[in-house]
Amino acid sequence: MSEATKELNEILRKYNVSAEDVIEMMSQWLERKVYDDREETLEEYGENDFIRLDNLHADINKLDWKFNYPY
């Protein structure tokens, strides 16, 4: 298993999400469904999940910069 895969698996375990959840979340970010309206986003996800998703997004971005993932 590559170092990048190990780190990605650690992130998935840290936030208790599947790869499919990450893909959906990243798609929503790309479609600008998240952050366009913070209140609507908080209402949809709840504050705890919003913070969790925001932190997950930050960790995925760090991984992307470290290993230059082409997703």
Secondary structure, 3 states (H helix, E strand, C coil): CCHHHHHHHHHHHHCCCCHHHHHHHHHHHHCCCCCCCHHHHHHHHCHHHHHHHHHHHHHHHHHHHHHCCCC
